[in-house]
Amino acid sequence: MKSLLRSTVLLAVATGIAATPVQAGAATAQPSTEAPQSARLDHVQPVRENTRTEAVEFFWYDCGHSQQLEQPLQAWAEKHRADVELRRVPAIWPGSREEVVQRGHARLYYTLERLGLVERLQTSAFRAIHSNNQDLTTEDTAADWALLQGVDPASFRDAYRSDEVRRAVDDAAAQFIRYQINELPTVVVQGDARTSPTKAGGVEAMPAAMDQLVAQDQQRRPRQGR
């Protein structure tokens, strides 16, 4: 059965978990009245890039809208290669019924990232998990899939078992809460403003909304002495 988390809005009531401030906000998510294409975070998050604007995408391999954004996002990142640092975070909603599955998918993502294979295999991972309903939540199933993609099995398993990947998965769950994520996919620009299908008016409108947020950040930089 397809989880409600695979649709755009993450509903706390539907998952039956105790509502946190982030989760409670998800249950009544509405487009912002102040900025139709984006919303401000309650608490600005630190960024990792000083010279370029940081954009953080929260996604899930089993989310159709995340899959729909993937190719436009790759094109957008290429267009902004000189001025934007794109960072991806696989969504893990702590306490939800899907947490175990999401952690398995996150482990796959961070394994690919450690091996430098995200750009080559991200679309294939979406296709396998969301389109073909493959279970890639364990080391064995993920390694078998990776082998079919031409990845060395020993290298894949070493990365999958690494402390670096384990810590990244745990941190992804913490970031999901810190960044107030209530919709997938969500892109947060410079730790301050976020856009999503609901905010932007559809997945196809997200790159334009992201352009606007990047332009706003870069316009502020001279005044802030950055």
PARO-889570 format. One record per residue (C-alpha): x, y, z; chain; residue number from 0. Coordinates in steps of 0.05 Angstrom, whole numbers, plus 5000, padded with zeros to 4 digits. Layout:
<atoms>
[atom [X, Y, Z], 'A', NUM] ...
</atoms>
This chain:
<atoms>
[atom [5000, 5000, 5000], 'A', 0] [atom [5027, 5068, 4981], 'A', 1] [atom [5043, 5110, 5041], 'A', 2] [atom [5015, 5180, 5048], 'A', 3] [atom [5087, 5201, 5056], 'A', 4] [atom [5096, 5185, 4982], 'A', 5] [atom [5049, 5241, 4964], 'A', 6] [atom [5068, 5314, 4971], 'A', 7] [atom [5044, 5334, 5040], 'A', 8] [atom [5067, 5296, 5101], 'A', 9] [atom [5006, 5291, 5147], 'A', 10] [atom [5021, 5279, 5220], 'A', 11] [atom [4950, 5257, 5234], 'A', 12] [atom [4953, 5204, 5178], 'A', 13] [atom [5016, 5172, 5205], 'A', 14] [atom [4989, 5167, 5275], 'A', 15] [atom [5050, 5194, 5310], 'A', 16] [atom [5053, 5244, 5367], 'A', 17] [atom [5055, 5313, 5337], 'A', 18] [atom [5117, 5356, 5346], 'A', 19] [atom [5116, 5430, 5326], 'A', 20] [atom [5143, 5410, 5257], 'A', 21] [atom [5093, 5353, 5248], 'A', 22] [atom [5034, 5392, 5273], 'A', 23] [atom [5049, 5446, 5222], 'A', 24] [atom [5048, 5394, 5167], 'A', 25] [atom [4976, 5375, 5183], 'A', 26] [atom [4952, 5444, 5163], 'A', 27] [atom [5004, 5463, 5111], 'A', 28] [atom [4979, 5522, 5069], 'A', 29] [atom [5013, 5566, 5017], 'A', 30] [atom [5046, 5626, 5049], 'A', 31] [atom [5006, 5690, 5047], 'A', 32] [atom [5069, 5733, 5051], 'A', 33] [atom [5111, 5699, 4998], 'A', 34] [atom [5069, 5655, 4951], 'A', 35] [atom [5128, 5615, 4926], 'A', 36] [atom [5166, 5605, 4991], 'A', 37] [atom [5164, 5608, 5067], 'A', 38] [atom [5214, 5630, 5119], 'A', 39] [atom [5242, 5582, 5171], 'A', 40] [atom [5228, 5600, 5243], 'A', 41] [atom [5302, 5590, 5259], 'A', 42] [atom [5356, 5604, 5207], 'A', 43] [atom [5401, 5543, 5198], 'A', 44] [atom [5477, 5547, 5191], 'A', 45] [atom [5504, 5539, 5120], 'A', 46] [atom [5566, 5502, 5098], 'A', 47] [atom [5585, 5544, 5038], 'A', 48] [atom [5613, 5614, 5045], 'A', 49] [atom [5625, 5638, 4974], 'A', 50] [atom [5564, 5607, 4942], 'A', 51] [atom [5491, 5604, 4962], 'A', 52] [atom [5473, 5537, 4994], 'A', 53] [atom [5411, 5500, 4970], 'A', 54] [atom [5390, 5438, 5010], 'A', 55] [atom [5341, 5390, 4978], 'A', 56] [atom [5301, 5343, 5023], 'A', 57] [atom [5275, 5283, 4983], 'A', 58] [atom [5253, 5211, 4989], 'A', 59] [atom [5266, 5158, 4937], 'A', 60] [atom [5194, 5132, 4945], 'A', 61] [atom [5162, 5200, 4933], 'A', 62] [atom [5134, 5213, 4864], 'A', 63] [atom [5143, 5288, 4869], 'A', 64] [atom [5215, 5280, 4890], 'A', 65] [atom [5226, 5236, 4829], 'A', 66] [atom [5191, 5287, 4786], 'A', 67] [atom [5238, 5342, 4810], 'A', 68] [atom [5302, 5302, 4799], 'A', 69] [atom [5318, 5319, 4727], 'A', 70] [atom [5297, 5392, 4732], 'A', 71] [atom [5339, 5397, 4795], 'A', 72] [atom [5400, 5368, 4760], 'A', 73] [atom [5391, 5419, 4704], 'A', 74] [atom [5381, 5475, 4754], 'A', 75] [atom [5444, 5455, 4793], 'A', 76] [atom [5484, 5454, 4728], 'A', 77] [atom [5459, 5523, 4710], 'A', 78] [atom [5479, 5549, 4779], 'A', 79] [atom [5545, 5510, 4784], 'A', 80] [atom [5584, 5575, 4795], 'A', 81] [atom [5540, 5607, 4847], 'A', 82] [atom [5501, 5552, 4884], 'A', 83] [atom [5524, 5493, 4926], 'A', 84] [atom [5470, 5439, 4923], 'A', 85] [atom [5466, 5392, 4982], 'A', 86] [atom [5417, 5334, 4986], 'A', 87] [atom [5386, 5305, 5049], 'A', 88] [atom [5344, 5241, 5046], 'A', 89] [atom [5281, 5250, 5087], 'A', 90] [atom [5274, 5212, 5152], 'A', 91] [atom [5213, 5228, 5194], 'A', 92] [atom [5231, 5204, 5264], 'A', 93] [atom [5175, 5165, 5297], 'A', 94] [atom [5135, 5153, 5234], 'A', 95] [atom [5114, 5084, 5209], 'A', 96] [atom [5160, 5094, 5149], 'A', 97] [atom [5222, 5111, 5189], 'A', 98] [atom [5256, 5043, 5180], 'A', 99] [atom [5244, 5045, 5105], 'A', 100] [atom [5268, 5117, 5101], 'A', 101] [atom [5331, 5100, 5139], 'A', 102] [atom [5345, 5044, 5091], 'A', 103] [atom [5337, 5091, 5032], 'A', 104] [atom [5380, 5144, 5066], 'A', 105] [atom [5435, 5092, 5077], 'A', 106] [atom [5433, 5076, 5002], 'A', 107] [atom [5438, 5150, 4985], 'A', 108] [atom [5496, 5165, 5031], 'A', 109] [atom [5532, 5103, 5005], 'A', 110] [atom [5525, 5129, 4935], 'A', 111] [atom [5548, 5198, 4958], 'A', 112] [atom [5610, 5170, 4992], 'A', 113] [atom [5628, 5132, 4928], 'A', 114] [atom [5616, 5194, 4885], 'A', 115] [atom [5559, 5160, 4847], 'A', 116] [atom [5499, 5205, 4863], 'A', 117] [atom [5501, 5243, 4797], 'A', 118] [atom [5505, 5178, 4757], 'A', 119] [atom [5456, 5135, 4796], 'A', 120] [atom [5406, 5181, 4830], 'A', 121] [atom [5355, 5175, 4774], 'A', 122] [atom [5364, 5099, 4772], 'A', 123] [atom [5352, 5094, 4847], 'A', 124] [atom [5287, 5133, 4840], 'A', 125] [atom [5265, 5087, 4783], 'A', 126] [atom [5281, 5024, 4821], 'A', 127] [atom [5248, 5044, 4886], 'A', 128] [atom [5189, 5087, 4866], 'A', 129] [atom [5173, 5064, 4795], 'A', 130] [atom [5192, 4990, 4801], 'A', 131] [atom [5175, 4980, 4875], 'A', 132] [atom [5243, 4948, 4890], 'A', 133] [atom [5261, 4938, 4963], 'A', 134] [atom [5330, 4970, 4971], 'A', 135] [atom [5327, 4979, 5046], 'A', 136] [atom [5378, 4926, 5066], 'A', 137] [atom [5452, 4918, 5051], 'A', 138] [atom [5441, 4856, 5009], 'A', 139] [atom [5385, 4883, 4966], 'A', 140] [atom [5420, 4950, 4957], 'A', 141] [atom [5486, 4915, 4939], 'A', 142] [atom [5452, 4870, 4889], 'A', 143] [atom [5420, 4931, 4856], 'A', 144] [atom [5486, 4968, 4856], 'A', 145] [atom [5521, 4909, 4823], 'A', 146] [atom [5472, 4913, 4765], 'A', 147] [atom [5492, 4986, 4759], 'A', 148] [atom [5565, 4968, 4751], 'A', 149] [atom [5587, 4984, 4822], 'A', 150] [atom [5641, 4942, 4854], 'A', 151] [atom [5606, 4900, 4908], 'A', 152] [atom [5663, 4903, 4958], 'A', 153] [atom [5669, 4979, 4953], 'A', 154] [atom [5594, 4987, 4959], 'A', 155] [atom [5590, 4944, 5022], 'A', 156] [atom [5649, 4978, 5054], 'A', 157] [atom [5617, 5046, 5045], 'A', 158] [atom [5548, 5020, 5066], 'A', 159] [atom [5577, 4995, 5132], 'A', 160] [atom [5620, 5055, 5146], 'A', 161] [atom [5613, 5099, 5208], 'A', 162] [atom [5611, 5159, 5162], 'A', 163] [atom [5547, 5134, 5128], 'A', 164] [atom [5516, 5114, 5194], 'A', 165] [atom [5528, 5183, 5223], 'A', 166] [atom [5501, 5216, 5161], 'A', 167] [atom [5436, 5177, 5166], 'A', 168] [atom [5427, 5197, 5239], 'A', 169] [atom [5442, 5270, 5221], 'A', 170] [atom [5391, 5268, 5164], 'A', 171] [atom [5336, 5251, 5214], 'A', 172] [atom [5357, 5309, 5259], 'A', 173] [atom [5359, 5357, 5200], 'A', 174] [atom [5288, 5337, 5179], 'A', 175] [atom [5264, 5366, 5245], 'A', 176] [atom [5311, 5426, 5248], 'A', 177] [atom [5292, 5449, 5178], 'A', 178] [atom [5217, 5444, 5193], 'A', 179] [atom [5203, 5397, 5134], 'A', 180] [atom [5130, 5382, 5123], 'A', 181] [atom [5128, 5369, 5048], 'A', 182] [atom [5170, 5331, 4998], 'A', 183] [atom [5209, 5352, 4960], 'A', 184] [atom [5230, 5415, 4997], 'A', 185] [atom [5289, 5459, 4979], 'A', 186] [atom [5317, 5506, 5032], 'A', 187] [atom [5360, 5564, 5006], 'A', 188] [atom [5415, 5592, 5050], 'A', 189] [atom [5385, 5562, 5113], 'A', 190] [atom [5330, 5614, 5113], 'A', 191] [atom [5275, 5604, 5061], 'A', 192] [atom [5243, 5541, 5033], 'A', 193] [atom [5201, 5524, 4973], 'A', 194] [atom [5162, 5461, 4955], 'A', 195] [atom [5107, 5440, 4907], 'A', 196] [atom [5053, 5471, 4950], 'A', 197] [atom [5090, 5536, 4959], 'A', 198] [atom [5114, 5542, 4887], 'A', 199] [atom [5049, 5521, 4854], 'A', 200] [atom [5074, 5452, 4830], 'A', 201] [atom [5138, 5414, 4822], 'A', 202] [atom [5149, 5445, 4753], 'A', 203] [atom [5149, 5515, 4784], 'A', 204] [atom [5201, 5499, 4838], 'A', 205] [atom [5264, 5516, 4797], 'A', 206] [atom [5237, 5586, 4784], 'A', 207] [atom [5221, 5595, 4857], 'A', 208] [atom [5291, 5571, 4875], 'A', 209] [atom [5320, 5621, 4825], 'A', 210] [atom [5283, 5676, 4861], 'A', 211] [atom [5309, 5655, 4929], 'A', 212] [atom [5380, 5650, 4904], 'A', 213] [atom [5375, 5720, 4873], 'A', 214] [atom [5348, 5748, 4938], 'A', 215] [atom [5405, 5718, 4977], 'A', 216] [atom [5458, 5743, 4929], 'A', 217] [atom [5427, 5813, 4930], 'A', 218] [atom [5433, 5814, 5006], 'A', 219] [atom [5506, 5792, 5008], 'A', 220] [atom [5540, 5859, 4991], 'A', 221] [atom [5498, 5895, 5044], 'A', 222] [atom [5517, 5842, 5095], 'A', 223] [atom [5590, 5845, 5077], 'A', 224] [atom [5590, 5772, 5057], 'A', 225] 
</atoms>
